Amino acid sequence: MPVILFNFTQSALNKIKVPTKEENIIQFRDTKERNLLLIISYTGFRRFYLVINIGGIYYKIKIGTLPDLTVKEARKNVMKLKKDIANGISNGGKTQDK
């Protein structure tokens, strides 16, 4: 399934329609924070994720749900997690051994 790229704004995300059961999910990637992904499922769940490739391994870390998080908060969380990962701290708060 292709990922749709655009600049996330709160009003634009609120206007996105839920996919049909046949479509299952729709994925969107923010052009302002390229590691921010929004997945909308046919059940109506809207979840933000940090997506990042480290050493050839693809990680998808759940950030939170819309509307619990705003776009601004989701971007801030992604930047913090990327900084933590760069410093060797995993999502669970433990250091990663290489």
N, C-alpha and C positions, 0 to 999 in steps of 0.2 A: 504494500500500500504506500503510495507516495506521501511525502510530508509537504504540507503547504507552508510556505514561508511568508511572513508579513510582520510588521511592527505591531506588537501586542499593545492594545489600549484596553482599558476596562470596558468601555462602551462597545468596542468591536467584539470582544470575547463574549460579552453578555448577549450579543445578537446572533451568535453562531447557533444554528439549529442542530438538534440531536440527530445523529445518523440513523438510518433505518436498520432493522435487524439484519438485513442482508449485507449492508455496508459494515456492520459490527462496530468499527471504531474509525475516527478521523484523527489524524495527527497534525499538529501545527508546531512550527518552530519560529521563535522570536528572532527577528533580524537585528534587534538592538543587543540582545544577550543570546548569542548563538547556541549556548549550552542549555537554554531553557526550552523545554518541550511541554506542550499541552496535549493530552489525549482525552478525547470525548468519546464515551461509549454509548451504544444504543440504549442503555439503561438510564442515561442521563448524567452519569458521573463525569466530572470534569477534574482531572488531576494534573498537577504540575510535576515535572520531573527534571532533574539535572541529568543530562546525557553527556558522557565524556569518554574518550578513548585514551587509555593509558597503557603504553607498551603493547599495543595491539589488542588489548582487552576492552570490550565495550561495556560500560557501566550505565545503568539507568537507576537513579536514586529518587525515590518519591520525596517531593518537597511538601506537598499539601494539596488541598482541594480548592476549587473555585466554588463558591464565593468566600470561603474561610480566609483565603489569602488574596490580597490584591496583586495586581501585576507588579507594582513597585516592591511589595514584600517578597514576592517570588523571585524577582531579579536580585534583590539584596541577599536572600538565602542562597541562591546559586553562587553569587560572588564569594560569600563566606565559605561555602563548602569547597569551592575550587581552591581557595586559599588554604583551607585545612588540608586538602588532598596534597597540594604542593608542599606543605610542611610535614607530610607523612602521617596525618591523622585521618583515620577512616570515619565513615558515617557513624559508627558505633562508639567513637571517642577513643579508640585504641590506635596505637601506631601500627603502620603497615611495615612488615619486613619484606625486603626484596631479595 
